[in-house]
Amino acid sequence: MIDYSYPCMMAERALKDLHNAAIEGRMDDALEHALVAMAEARLTYQALRHMQGGISHFSGAAPPTLTERIPSR
């Protein structure tokens, strides 16, 4: 089964990191976190569509998350 909650939480985390980077003046980092948030939100959307029975681009495997490949700063 595809789980929407993990990419949703990763999108929330990316938005929090975006906010923190922006208020600290680290705009390059903030922009990177914005891209991650959008990608994770898309994965969340696709998981929800899959759960609804709509079109999905996922196989039976759990959806990947981009935040696993971004180093912590």
MMTF fields as JSON, N, C-alpha, C and O atoms, coordinates in Angstrom:
{
  "mmtfVersion": "1.0.0",
  "mmtfProducer": "UNKNOWN",
  "numBonds": 291,
  "numAtoms": 292,
  "numGroups": 73,
  "numChains": 1,
  "numModels": 1,
  "chainsPerModel": [1],
  "groupsPerChain": [73],
  "chainIdList": ["A"],
  "bondAtomList": [4, 2, 8, 6, 12, 10, 16, 14, 20, 18, 24, 22, 28, 26, 32, 30, 36, 34, 40, 38, 44, 42, 48, 46, 52, 50, 56, 54, 60, 58, 64, 62, 68, 66, 72, 70, 76, 74, 80, 78, 84, 82, 88, 86, 92, 90, 96, 94, 100, 98, 104, 102, 108, 106, 112, 110, 116, 114, 120, 118, 124, 122, 128, 126, 132, 130, 136, 134, 140, 138, 144, 142, 148, 146, 152, 150, 156, 154, 160, 158, 164, 162, 168, 166, 172, 170, 176, 174, 180, 178, 184, 182, 188, 186, 192, 190, 196, 194, 200, 198, 204, 202, 208, 206, 212, 210, 216, 214, 220, 218, 224, 222, 228, 226, 232, 230, 236, 234, 240, 238, 244, 242, 248, 246, 252, 250, 256, 254, 260, 258, 264, 262, 268, 266, 272, 270, 276, 274, 280, 278, 284, 282, 288, 286],
  "bondOrderList": [1, 1, 1, 1, 1, 1, 1, 1, 1, 1, 1, 1, 1, 1, 1, 1, 1, 1, 1, 1, 1, 1, 1, 1, 1, 1, 1, 1, 1, 1, 1, 1, 1, 1, 1, 1, 1, 1, 1, 1, 1, 1, 1, 1, 1, 1, 1, 1, 1, 1, 1, 1, 1, 1, 1, 1, 1, 1, 1, 1, 1, 1, 1, 1, 1, 1, 1, 1, 1, 1, 1, 1],
  "groupList": [{"groupName": "MET", "atomNameList": ["N", "CA", "C", "O"], "elementList": ["N", "C", "C", "O"], "formalChargeList": [0, 0, 0, 0], "bondAtomList": [1, 0, 2, 1, 3, 2], "bondOrderList": [1, 1, 2], "singleLetterCode": "M", "chemCompType": "L-PEPTIDE LINKING"}, {"groupName": "ILE", "atomNameList": ["N", "CA", "C", "O"], "elementList": ["N", "C", "C", "O"], "formalChargeList": [0, 0, 0, 0], "bondAtomList": [1, 0, 2, 1, 3, 2], "bondOrderList": [1, 1, 2], "singleLetterCode": "I", "chemCompType": "L-PEPTIDE LINKING"}, {"groupName": "ASP", "atomNameList": ["N", "CA", "C", "O"], "elementList": ["N", "C", "C", "O"], "formalChargeList": [0, 0, 0, 0], "bondAtomList": [1, 0, 2, 1, 3, 2], "bondOrderList": [1, 1, 2], "singleLetterCode": "D", "chemCompType": "L-PEPTIDE LINKING"}, {"groupName": "TYR", "atomNameList": ["N", "CA", "C", "O"], "elementList": ["N", "C", "C", "O"], "formalChargeList": [0, 0, 0, 0], "bondAtomList": [1, 0, 2, 1, 3, 2], "bondOrderList": [1, 1, 2], "singleLetterCode": "Y", "chemCompType": "L-PEPTIDE LINKING"}, {"groupName": "SER", "atomNameList": ["N", "CA", "C", "O"], "elementList": ["N", "C", "C", "O"], "formalChargeList": [0, 0, 0, 0], "bondAtomList": [1, 0, 2, 1, 3, 2], "bondOrderList": [1, 1, 2], "singleLetterCode": "S", "chemCompType": "L-PEPTIDE LINKING"}, {"groupName": "PRO", "atomNameList": ["N", "CA", "C", "O"], "elementList": ["N", "C", "C", "O"], "formalChargeList": [0, 0, 0, 0], "bondAtomList": [1, 0, 2, 1, 3, 2], "bondOrderList": [1, 1, 2], "singleLetterCode": "P", "chemCompType": "L-PEPTIDE LINKING"}, {"groupName": "CYS", "atomNameList": ["N", "CA", "C", "O"], "elementList": ["N", "C", "C", "O"], "formalChargeList": [0, 0, 0, 0], "bondAtomList": [1, 0, 2, 1, 3, 2], "bondOrderList": [1, 1, 2], "singleLetterCode": "C", "chemCompType": "L-PEPTIDE LINKING"}, {"groupName": "ALA", "atomNameList": ["N", "CA", "C", "O"], "elementList": ["N", "C", "C", "O"], "formalChargeList": [0, 0, 0, 0], "bondAtomList": [1, 0, 2, 1, 3, 2], "bondOrderList": [1, 1, 2], "singleLetterCode": "A", "chemCompType": "L-PEPTIDE LINKING"}, {"groupName": "GLU", "atomNameList": ["N", "CA", "C", "O"], "elementList": ["N", "C", "C", "O"], "formalChargeList": [0, 0, 0, 0], "bondAtomList": [1, 0, 2, 1, 3, 2], "bondOrderList": [1, 1, 2], "singleLetterCode": "E", "chemCompType": "L-PEPTIDE LINKING"}, {"groupName": "ARG", "atomNameList": ["N", "CA", "C", "O"], "elementList": ["N", "C", "C", "O"], "formalChargeList": [0, 0, 0, 0], "bondAtomList": [1, 0, 2, 1, 3, 2], "bondOrderList": [1, 1, 2], "singleLetterCode": "R", "chemCompType": "L-PEPTIDE LINKING"}, {"groupName": "LEU", "atomNameList": ["N", "CA", "C", "O"], "elementList": ["N", "C", "C", "O"], "formalChargeList": [0, 0, 0, 0], "bondAtomList": [1, 0, 2, 1, 3, 2], "bondOrderList": [1, 1, 2], "singleLetterCode": "L", "chemCompType": "L-PEPTIDE LINKING"}, {"groupName": "LYS", "atomNameList": ["N", "CA", "C", "O"], "elementList": ["N", "C", "C", "O"], "formalChargeList": [0, 0, 0, 0], "bondAtomList": [1, 0, 2, 1, 3, 2], "bondOrderList": [1, 1, 2], "singleLetterCode": "K", "chemCompType": "L-PEPTIDE LINKING"}, {"groupName": "HIS", "atomNameList": ["N", "CA", "C", "O"], "elementList": ["N", "C", "C", "O"], "formalChargeList": [0, 0, 0, 0], "bondAtomList": [1, 0, 2, 1, 3, 2], "bondOrderList": [1, 1, 2], "singleLetterCode": "H", "chemCompType": "L-PEPTIDE LINKING"}, {"groupName": "ASN", "atomNameList": ["N", "CA", "C", "O"], "elementList": ["N", "C", "C", "O"], "formalChargeList": [0, 0, 0, 0], "bondAtomList": [1, 0, 2, 1, 3, 2], "bondOrderList": [1, 1, 2], "singleLetterCode": "N", "chemCompType": "L-PEPTIDE LINKING"}, {"groupName": "GLY", "atomNameList": ["N", "CA", "C", "O"], "elementList": ["N", "C", "C", "O"], "formalChargeList": [0, 0, 0, 0], "bondAtomList": [1, 0, 2, 1, 3, 2], "bondOrderList": [1, 1, 2], "singleLetterCode": "G", "chemCompType": "PEPTIDE LINKING"}, {"groupName": "VAL", "atomNameList": ["N", "CA", "C", "O"], "elementList": ["N", "C", "C", "O"], "formalChargeList": [0, 0, 0, 0], "bondAtomList": [1, 0, 2, 1, 3, 2], "bondOrderList": [1, 1, 2], "singleLetterCode": "V", "chemCompType": "L-PEPTIDE LINKING"}, {"groupName": "THR", "atomNameList": ["N", "CA", "C", "O"], "elementList": ["N", "C", "C", "O"], "formalChargeList": [0, 0, 0, 0], "bondAtomList": [1, 0, 2, 1, 3, 2], "bondOrderList": [1, 1, 2], "singleLetterCode": "T", "chemCompType": "L-PEPTIDE LINKING"}, {"groupName": "GLN", "atomNameList": ["N", "CA", "C", "O"], "elementList": ["N", "C", "C", "O"], "formalChargeList": [0, 0, 0, 0], "bondAtomList": [1, 0, 2, 1, 3, 2], "bondOrderList": [1, 1, 2], "singleLetterCode": "Q", "chemCompType": "L-PEPTIDE LINKING"}, {"groupName": "PHE", "atomNameList": ["N", "CA", "C", "O"], "elementList": ["N", "C", "C", "O"], "formalChargeList": [0, 0, 0, 0], "bondAtomList": [1, 0, 2, 1, 3, 2], "bondOrderList": [1, 1, 2], "singleLetterCode": "F", "chemCompType": "L-PEPTIDE LINKING"}],
  "groupTypeList": [0, 1, 2, 3, 4, 3, 5, 6, 0, 0, 7, 8, 9, 7, 10, 11, 2, 10, 12, 13, 7, 7, 1, 8, 14, 9, 0, 2, 2, 7, 10, 8, 12, 7, 10, 15, 7, 0, 7, 8, 7, 9, 10, 16, 3, 17, 7, 10, 9, 12, 0, 17, 14, 14, 1, 4, 12, 18, 4, 14, 7, 7, 5, 5, 16, 10, 16, 8, 9, 1, 5, 4, 9],
  "groupIdList": [1, 2, 3, 4, 5, 6, 7, 8, 9, 10, 11, 12, 13, 14, 15, 16, 17, 18, 19, 20, 21, 22, 23, 24, 25, 26, 27, 28, 29, 30, 31, 32, 33, 34, 35, 36, 37, 38, 39, 40, 41, 42, 43, 44, 45, 46, 47, 48, 49, 50, 51, 52, 53, 54, 55, 56, 57, 58, 59, 60, 61, 62, 63, 64, 65, 66, 67, 68, 69, 70, 71, 72, 73],
  "secStructList": [7, 7, 7, 1, 2, 2, 2, 2, 2, 2, 2, 2, 2, 2, 2, 2, 2, 2, 2, 2, 2, 2, 2, 6, 6, 7, 2, 2, 2, 2, 2, 2, 2, 2, 2, 2, 2, 2, 2, 2, 2, 2, 2, 2, 2, 2, 2, 2, 2, 2, 2, 2, 6, 7, 7, 7, 7, 7, 7, 1, 1, 7, 7, 7, 7, 4, 4, 4, 4, 1, 7, 7, 7],
  "xCoordList": [0.835, 0.0, 0.875, 1.918, 0.453, 1.152, 0.716, -0.476, 1.684, 1.397, 1.643, 2.741, 0.643, 0.777, 1.446, 1.979, 1.427, 1.846, 3.335, 3.72, 4.183, 5.62, 6.015, 6.67, 5.633, 6.001, 5.342, 5.902, 4.155, 3.492, 4.316, 4.507, 4.8, 5.635, 6.958, 7.477, 7.506, 8.754, 8.54, 9.433, 7.362, 7.038, 6.937, 7.43, 6.296, 6.207, 7.588, 7.871, 8.445, 9.815, 10.573, 11.272, 10.428, 11.11, 10.62, 11.413, 9.318, 8.786, 9.33, 9.63, 9.456, 10.036, 11.494, 11.927, 12.248, 13.648, 13.764, 14.674, 12.84, 12.793, 12.632, 13.371, 11.673, 11.406, 12.627, 13.016, 13.226, 14.398, 15.56, 16.235, 15.788, 16.866, 16.594, 17.503, 15.347, 14.995, 15.186, 15.724, 14.749, 14.894, 16.35, 16.715, 17.187, 18.62, 19.386, 20.603, 18.685, 19.315, 20.018, 20.774, 19.793, 20.421, 19.464, 18.81, 19.397, 18.409, 18.654, 17.693, 19.903, 20.163, 19.605, 18.998, 19.815, 19.272, 17.743, 17.091, 17.178, 15.721, 15.124, 14.095, 15.768, 15.29, 15.366, 14.462, 16.437, 16.575, 15.467, 14.883, 15.186, 14.119, 12.746, 11.856, 12.578, 11.315, 11.12, 10.013, 12.19, 12.094, 11.756, 10.946, 12.376, 12.093, 10.636, 9.957, 10.154, 8.764, 7.796, 6.809, 8.073, 7.193, 7.227, 6.189, 8.411, 8.526, 7.805, 7.104, 7.979, 7.32, 5.804, 5.059, 5.345, 3.907, 3.353, 2.237, 4.116, 3.677, 3.594, 2.647, 4.567, 4.515, 3.303, 2.664, 2.996, 1.821, 0.557, -0.31, 0.455, -0.699, -0.86, -1.96, 0.244, 0.185, -0.231, -0.992, 0.262, -0.122, -1.614, -2.287, -2.124, -3.557, -4.39, -5.433, -3.927, -4.631, -4.638, -5.642, -3.498, -3.404, -4.398, -5.084, -4.469, -5.389, -6.846, -7.703, -7.105, -8.456, -8.823, -9.997, -7.805, -8.05, -7.832, -8.178, -7.257, -6.985, -5.664, -5.041, -5.255, -4.01, -2.838, -2.826, -1.857, -0.657, 0.548, 0.45, 1.681, 2.923, 3.78, 4.935, 3.238, 3.992, 3.739, 2.649, 4.744, 4.552, 4.09, 3.608, 4.22, 3.821, 4.769, 4.457, 5.922, 6.9, 6.49, 5.713, 7.03, 6.771, 7.366, 8.408, 6.724, 7.237, 8.575, 8.777, 9.488, 10.766, 10.577, 9.583, 11.522, 11.485, 12.803, 13.863, 12.754, 13.97, 14.79, 16.007, 14.17, 14.907, 15.939, 16.861, 15.81, 16.797, 18.13, 19.163, 18.119, 19.341, 19.959, 21.005, 19.346, 19.877, 20.636, 20.069, 21.913, 22.692, 22.179, 21.721, 22.273, 21.895, 22.924, 24.111, 22.467, 23.401, 23.528, 24.271],
  "yCoordList": [-1.193, 0.0, 1.25, 1.292, 2.226, 3.502, 4.347, 4.467, 4.924, 5.745, 7.214, 7.579, 8.039, 9.465, 10.235, 11.322, 9.689, 10.481, 10.805, 11.903, 9.87, 10.141, 11.305, 12.239, 11.275, 12.437, 13.725, 14.807, 13.619, 14.804, 15.406, 16.62, 14.536, 15.022, 15.585, 16.55, 14.989, 15.491, 16.859, 17.707, 17.067, 18.381, 19.416, 20.535, 19.043, 19.958, 20.3, 21.454, 19.29, 19.517, 20.458, 21.367, 20.229, 21.08, 22.52, 23.452, 22.714, 24.077, 24.738, 25.932, 23.965, 24.496, 24.886, 25.962, 24.01, 24.304, 25.511, 26.326, 25.627, 26.784, 28.057, 29.024, 28.05, 29.224, 29.602, 30.769, 28.612, 28.897, 29.443, 30.383, 28.859, 29.34, 30.771, 31.601, 31.047, 32.388, 33.45, 34.523, 33.159, 34.185, 34.358, 35.379, 33.341, 33.461, 34.051, 34.224, 34.358, 34.982, 33.996, 34.415, 32.718, 31.702, 31.372, 30.329, 32.284, 32.169, 30.981, 30.376, 30.628, 29.459, 28.2, 27.359, 28.08, 26.939, 26.986, 25.956, 28.157, 28.298, 27.865, 27.191, 28.252, 27.856, 26.338, 25.729, 25.743, 24.283, 23.584, 22.608, 24.079, 23.498, 23.696, 22.859, 24.796, 25.022, 23.957, 23.451, 23.622, 22.577, 21.223, 20.468, 20.929, 19.667, 19.633, 18.62, 20.738, 20.797, 20.541, 19.824, 21.121, 20.913, 19.461, 18.891, 18.864, 17.471, 16.541, 15.62, 16.782, 15.943, 16.127, 15.168, 17.343, 17.583, 16.83, 16.314, 16.764, 16.014, 14.521, 13.852, 14.001, 12.601, 12.336, 11.289, 13.282, 13.154, 13.099, 12.255, 13.989, 14.029, 12.701, 12.155, 12.189, 10.936, 9.772, 8.901, 9.756, 8.698, 8.768, 7.738, 9.967, 10.126, 9.687, 9.053, 10.027, 9.593, 8.072, 7.461, 7.473, 6.014, 5.405, 4.432, 5.972, 5.486, 5.64, 4.826, 6.685, 6.957, 6.006, 5.819, 5.418, 4.532, 5.213, 4.671, 6.407, 7.159, 6.763, 5.781, 7.513, 7.265, 7.519, 8.495, 6.638, 6.794, 6.361, 5.479, 6.987, 6.63, 5.72, 5.459, 5.234, 4.395, 2.924, 2.543, 2.12, 0.677, 0.247, 1.082, -1.003, -1.474, -1.032, -1.192, -0.48, -0.053, 1.273, 2.042, 1.513, 2.793, 3.932, 3.75, 5.101, 6.213, 6.713, 6.744, 7.102, 7.643, 9.049, 9.716, 9.476, 10.839, 11.514, 10.919, 12.728, 13.449, 13.865, 14.015, 14.054, 14.555, 13.56, 13.946, 12.304, 11.316, 11.533, 11.06, 12.239, 12.454, 13.82, 14.112, 14.663, 15.998, 16.008, 15.676, 16.384, 16.363, 17.409, 18.489, 17.048, 18.0, 19.094, 18.866, 20.287, 21.414, 21.857, 22.795],
  "zCoordList": [0.0, 0.0, 0.0, 0.653, -0.712, -0.772, 0.424, 0.71, 1.111, 2.291, 1.948, 1.528, 2.125, 1.82, 2.957, 2.733, 4.173, 5.333, 5.34, 5.744, 4.9, 4.94, 4.023, 4.484, 2.732, 1.91, 2.392, 2.219, 2.998, 3.538, 4.676, 4.745, 5.566, 6.675, 6.167, 6.728, 5.109, 4.544, 3.881, 3.901, 3.297, 2.729, 3.839, 3.696, 4.95, 6.095, 6.633, 6.955, 6.728, 7.211, 6.273, 6.721, 4.975, 4.001, 4.099, 3.968, 4.328, 4.487, 5.751, 5.752, 6.82, 8.053, 7.818, 8.231, 7.154, 6.847, 5.923, 6.073, 4.963, 4.072, 4.892, 4.706, 5.787, 6.624, 7.455, 7.505, 8.104, 8.937, 8.112, 8.531, 6.951, 6.094, 5.62, 5.575, 5.27, 4.778, 5.865, 5.591, 7.092, 8.133, 8.564, 9.147, 8.269, 8.549, 7.368, 7.44, 6.293, 5.128, 4.207, 3.332, 4.377, 3.516, 2.371, 2.368, 1.402, 0.333, -0.587, -1.063, -0.852, -1.693, -1.033, -1.696, 0.267, 0.998, 1.001, 0.832, 1.191, 1.2, -0.141, -0.179, -1.226, -2.55, -2.734, -3.306, -2.252, -2.339, -1.549, -2.02, -0.366, 0.45, -0.2, -0.044, -0.924, -1.648, -2.723, -2.909, -3.425, -4.448, -3.824, -4.361, -2.698, -2.007, -1.567, -1.735, -1.003, -0.541, -1.694, -1.529, -2.858, -4.008, -4.47, -4.806, -4.489, -4.921, -3.95, -4.37, -2.663, -1.662, -1.7, -1.497, -1.956, -2.081, -3.286, -3.233, -4.36, -5.537, -5.215, -5.628, -4.488, -4.086, -3.189, -3.293, -2.317, -1.457, -2.305, -2.081, -3.267, -4.16, -4.896, -4.974, -5.436, -6.181, -5.273, -5.693, -4.043, -3.11, -2.795, -2.73, -2.601, -2.341, -3.541, -3.381, -4.742, -5.957, -6.045, -6.409, -5.704, -5.723, -4.725, -5.041, -3.542, -2.514, -2.959, -2.613, -3.721, -4.217, -5.362, -5.68, -5.966, -7.096, -8.419, -9.47, -8.376, -9.602, -10.227, -9.823, -11.187, -11.906, -10.978, -10.228, -11.033, -10.233, -11.05, -11.903, -10.782, -11.457, -10.589, -10.926, -9.484, -8.567, -8.869, -9.294, -8.646, -8.683, -7.297, -6.532, -6.961, -5.652, -4.548, -3.368, -4.91, -3.918, -3.286, -3.852, -2.111, -1.441, -2.27, -2.9, -2.281, -3.077, -2.533, -1.319, -3.421, -2.954, -2.4, -2.688, -1.619, -1.104, -1.405, -1.212, -1.866, -2.235, -1.029, -1.143, 0.113, 1.27, 1.769, 2.487, 1.412, 1.822, 1.112, 1.584, -0.008, -0.775, -0.562, -1.14, 0.247, 0.479, 1.797, 2.838, 1.767, 3.013, 4.012, 3.638, 5.282, 6.332, 6.412, 6.178, 6.745, 6.845, 8.26, 8.549]
}
